[in-house]
Amino acid sequence: MADPVLVPWQDNADNAPGGVRAVVYNGEGDPPAGASDAVLYVVPYGPGQRLDVIAGMPRLRAVQVLTAGYEHVLGVLPDGVALYNGRGLHDASTAEHAVALILAAQRDLPTWARDQSAHRWRPFYTRSLADARVLIVGYGSIGAAIEARLLPFETEVVRVARRPRPGEGVHGIADLHRLLPDADVVVLVAPHTPDTEGLIGGAELALLPDDALVVNVGRGPVLDTGALLAEKGRVRAALDVTDPEPLPAGHPLWEAPGVYVTPHVAGGSATFYPRARRFIDDQLRRWATGEPLANEVRAGR
């Protein structure tokens, strides 16, 4: 009998190619019988991301996560086990959410929602997205998807990544301080690494013009929470990720002026799930035929 692979959805098991014994585990409760023999583990998405069970899989050869970020896995991954991420799966969902956050903040939709609840008719004119200069910091596939959705709104998009890519019009992070004073909106899509922790802190926020907007759909610690709170609303923020996370009840971010929070949901819209299922089906086909899996971020033995 073939060695088992753990998959999060029944339809992946139903579509597993010959030579693959797919066992369903959605992260709830204890792993199913035989999980200790698993050679490939597709980590469930969302709250069921059970990484603790990896320790009970001594035969494991590869781990597939469905998130683009994978820093949370490295500390529990045994030596010699390959790691693959979900790069590309969240591009559309995250880009939609990022643009929704920008529009909500620029057109003050939270205020209109509160006024509707209060049956209050109070018209006033708002900011706009058109003609805004938007910095996308951490420009990769998600950044490109955000840009594609912003350009029809008549924005100017400035691309920023860890290293400059002149042929692609991408600035390096060393240019950030020079670019911030002219930014109307800064969108953070960067992963959380030692280099990006606190990337946008007090010095960077101070460089932004009054009423600029910082949108974080990357990782919470990329933006210094204390520094943002110290701005007292001079710089606004729309945050799908926070530091700390989950954001505790009573944390000052909940009531901070000019701050709009959503609970880390950007990547998980209805668009994500069918794409993720198709991706895992293809990974299982590759596994069965001995082809290299897509999206390798750490090689195995």
C-alpha positions, -999 to 999 in steps of 0.1 A, spaced: 0 0 0 12 35 -8 25 58 19 -2 82 31 -4 119 23 -26 142 44 -48 166 26 -73 190 40 -103 185 17 -123 154 7 -123 163 -30 -85 163 -30 -87 127 -17 -113 118 -43 -92 133 -71 -59 118 -59 -41 101 -88 -31 65 -89 -2 57 -66 -13 83 -40 -32 73 -8 -47 106 3 -61 108 38 -83 137 48 -73 158 79 -88 193 83 -69 201 114 -98 194 138 -91 170 166 -65 143 165 -50 132 131 -66 101 116 -52 66 120 -20 61 101 -11 98 100 22 90 117 33 73 85 25 104 63 52 114 38 35 146 26 14 169 48 -8 196 33 -14 219 63 -50 229 66 -58 266 60 -70 291 85 -75 284 122 -69 246 117 -32 251 107 -20 223 129 18 224 129 21 206 162 12 172 145 44 174 124 64 161 154 45 129 152 53 122 116 88 107 116 86 96 79 77 130 66 94 142 35 75 173 25 51 199 40 28 220 18 13 252 33 -15 271 17 -3 305 28 22 326 9 41 333 41 59 303 57 81 318 84 57 303 110 66 268 98 104 270 98 108 266 136 89 232 136 101 217 104 125 188 109 158 188 91 157 174 56 119 180 51 111 200 21 87 230 23 63 244 -3 41 275 0 9 287 -15 24 315 -36 -2 328 -61 -32 313 -44 -41 344 -25 -32 370 -51 -67 378 -62 -83 376 -28 -57 397 -11 -56 423 -39 -94 427 -37 -93 432 0 -64 457 -2 -82 478 -27 -114 475 -6 -95 488 24 -81 517 5 -115 527 -9 -132 523 24 -106 545 41 -104 571 13 -142 574 9 -148 571 46 -172 542 43 -170 533 80 -184 567 89 -213 562 64 -220 528 80 -222 543 114 -244 571 102 -268 546 86 -270 526 119 -279 559 136 -304 570 109 -283 601 104 -281 619 70 -249 639 72 -233 645 38 -197 656 34 -170 652 7 -142 627 11 -107 619 -2 -103 601 -35 -83 572 -49 -79 588 -83 -46 607 -87 -32 591 -55 4 580 -54 5 545 -40 36 527 -28 34 489 -28 61 477 -4 70 440 -8 63 440 -45 58 404 -57 29 384 -72 4 399 -47 18 433 -52 14 429 -89 -22 419 -85 -29 449 -63 -13 472 -89 -34 457 -117 -66 466 -97 -53 501 -88 -43 513 -122 -79 515 -135 -86 539 -106 -62 564 -122 -35 560 -96 2 562 -98 18 530 -84 54 529 -71 69 494 -67 92 487 -38 109 454 -30 138 442 -9 162 446 -38 159 469 -68 148 454 -101 155 482 -126 143 463 -156 109 459 -139 107 494 -125 111 482 -89 128 503 -63 149 487 -36 140 491 1 170 515 4 149 540 -16 120 539 9 128 570 29 132 590 -3 98 578 -16 76 581 15 73 619 16 54 619 -17 31 589 -9 -6 592 -4 -11 555 3 15 529 14 4 492 10 25 467 29 26 432 14 60 422 29 65 389 48 76 390 84 114 384 86 141 399 108 148 424 80 111 435 77 101 436 114 93 473 122 101 482 86 75 510 90 83 526 123 84 560 138 110 574 114 91 561 84 57 573 96 71 607 103 82 610 67 46 605 54 25 636 47 -4 644 69 -35 622 63 -15 596 44 -29 560 46 -10 529 55 -26 496 45 -12 464 59 -22 431 42 12 414 47 22 407 83 15 426 115 50 432 128 61 449 95 43 480 109 53 492 144 20 494 163 34 517 190 47 541 164 13 541 146 -5 548 178 19 577 186 8 594 154 -26 600 170 -44 600 137 -21 622 117 -14 591 96 -44 568 90 -43 530 87 -63 502 73 -51 469 88 -60 433 79 -30 421 100 -19 435 134 7 432 160 -3 416 183 -26 392 166 -54 383 173 -59 418 185 -70 416 222 -102 432 234 -94 466 248 -62 471 227 -58 507 218 -58 499 180 -95 492 182 -103 528 191 -73 546 175 -83 576 154 -81 570 117 -75 532 121 -98 506 104 -92 469 113 -103 437 97 -94 403 113 -68 388 89 -93 377 63 -78 392 31 -66 359 16 -95 337 24 -123 348 2 -144 324 -19 -119 328 -47 -92 311 -27 -107 277 -20 -113 264 -56 -79 276 -66 -63 259 -36 -81 226 -43 -69 226 -79 -34 235 -68 -33 206 -44 -47 182 -70 -18 192 -92 7 188 -64 -6 153 -58 -2 145 -95 33 158 -94 40 137 -63 26 106 -79 47 110 -111 79 121 -94 79 156 -108 92 185 -87 64 201 -67 57 238 -74 66 266 -50 95 251 -32 109 274 -5 131 249 13 147 219 -3 145 185 13 170 156 13 
